[in-house]
Amino acid sequence: MSAPSLPEPMPSALRSQADFHAALRWALAYASANRSLELTWMDADFAIWPLDDPLLLDALVGWLREPKRRLRLFAHSFDAIVRQCPRFVRWRRDWTHAIEAWSPSEGVDVRLPTLLIDDRKLCLQLVDRIQWRGRLALDETAVQLWKGECDALLQRCEPSFAAHPLGL
């Protein structure tokens, strides 16, 4: 089977909600084409992420179908996803083996950026959630710094966002 082709280049500066959503789709296409093994998504609550978008979910499925893929989600709360993204919540049940969800432990005070990184050099960060300002880059140094931050945070987190309610 041949490798997926690389997506067309994406502008690096994000200036609108549409830019952010397009950058997320581009990042998934890039991760598939480059056979990224891991994606880490971080946000306070994922309320602004288009997680119910069927095209985004299809792109995630395409990436997750490959062996050894893992998606790690970090949020203070996943309540917004449960309320706003029922399609994502249902879809996630089929992929629990490849998706981890984490929240900072009680008493851990940390600001979670709006961030997507892969395990190599893909880095998407929304710096200003109000004005939709952000950056999409292929930057190995930034990814390594963020991976270190995520690994340190993981030590102060606990599993969250159960795919199946207890008792069901």
N, C-alpha and C positions, 0 to 999 in steps of 0.2 A: 504494500500500500504506500502510495507516495505521500509526502508531507504536504499539509495544507499550504497554500501560497500565502506569502506575506501580505497583509493588508496595505492599502495605499497609505502613504504618509499622512499623518494627522498634525494639524497645527499644535504647537506646544503650549501656547497660552490659551487658557479657558476664560471666557468672558460672559457666559450665559448658562442658563440651565440646559439649553439644547446642546451646548458645547460639552458640558459635563456628561450628559447622557450619551452623546456620540463617543466621547472618550472612553466611557465604560465599555461600550460595544467594541470599539477599536482595540482596547486592552485585552478583551477576551479573544478576539480574532488573533491578535499578536501572540498571546499565550498559547493558543492552539498551534499556530504555525511554528512557533519556536519550541514546542514541546516542553513548556514550563511544567514542572512537577507540582509546584505549590503556589497558591495564591493566598495572600493575606488581605482581608478587607477590615478596615477599622472605621468606626464612626460612633458618635455618642448614642445614636438610636436608629440609624439608617432610614429615617423618615423621608429624606430627600432622594434616596436611591430609587430608581425605577425597577424594583425587584419583581413587580408583577407583569413586566413587559414580556410578552411571549418570545420576542426575538432575543432578548437577553437570556431568558431561560433556555432557549434552544442552543445558544452559543455556549452556555454553561454545560449543557448536556454533552455537546460535542467535545468539549475539553475534558469533562469528567469521565467520559467513556474510555479514554486512554488509560493504560495501566499506571498505578502508583500516584494518581492525582489526589491532591488534598486541598480543600478550601477551609481556611481558618477565618472565623468571624469574631471580632472583638467589639463589644458595645457595653455601655452602662446598662441599657435596657433594650430588650427586643420587643417590647409592647407595641411599638409603632408598626413593626412588621406584621405582627399578629392582627392588628386592627386594619391596616391598609393594604396588605399583600396576601390575601388568602390563597391565591394561586401559588405563590412562592412557598407558603407554609405547607400546602399539600404536596407540592413538587419535592420539597426537601425530605419528606418521609421516605422517598425512594432512594435517596442518596445519603442516608445517615452514616453509612460506612466511610464516606469520603468527606463529610462536612463536620467540622467542629465549631461549636459556639462557646465563647468565653465572655465572662463579665468580671471586672475587678471585684475582689473579695470585699466584704463589708469592712468599712474603715479605711480602705485604700482610696486615697484621693488622687486621681490622675485625670488629666485632660486627654481625651481621645481625639486625635485629628481625623479628618475625613481623608482616607488613604487607601490606595490599592497598590500592592507590590507583588511581584513574582519572586522566584528564587534566584533570579539572575540580575536583570537590569531594568525591568519595567517598573516605573514609578509614576503614579497618578495621585496628585494631592490637590484637594480643594482647600485653599488657604482661607478664603472668605466665603462663608455659606450664605451671607445676605446678598452680596454683589456677584456671587458665582465666579469668583476669581480663583484661578488655580493653574496648575502646570502638569503637563504630560511629558515625560522624558524617558529616554533610555540612558540610565545613569547608574552604572555599577556601584559607584561610591555611595550614592544616596541610598540605594537598596541595601547595601551592607550595613549602613548606619541604622536604617529603619529595622532591619532584621534583628540587630542587637537590641534595639528598644523593645521590639515585640517579644523577643526571648526573655528579656528581663521582666516585662509586664506579665508574661505567661506564668511566671513564678508567683505572682500576686493575684492570680485569677482563679476562678472556679468554673466548672462546666455550667452552661446556662442554656436556655431556649430548647427545652426537651422537644424532640420530634414527635413523641407520642405521650399524651397525658398519662400520668400514673394511673394504674388500674384499668386501662383500656387496651 
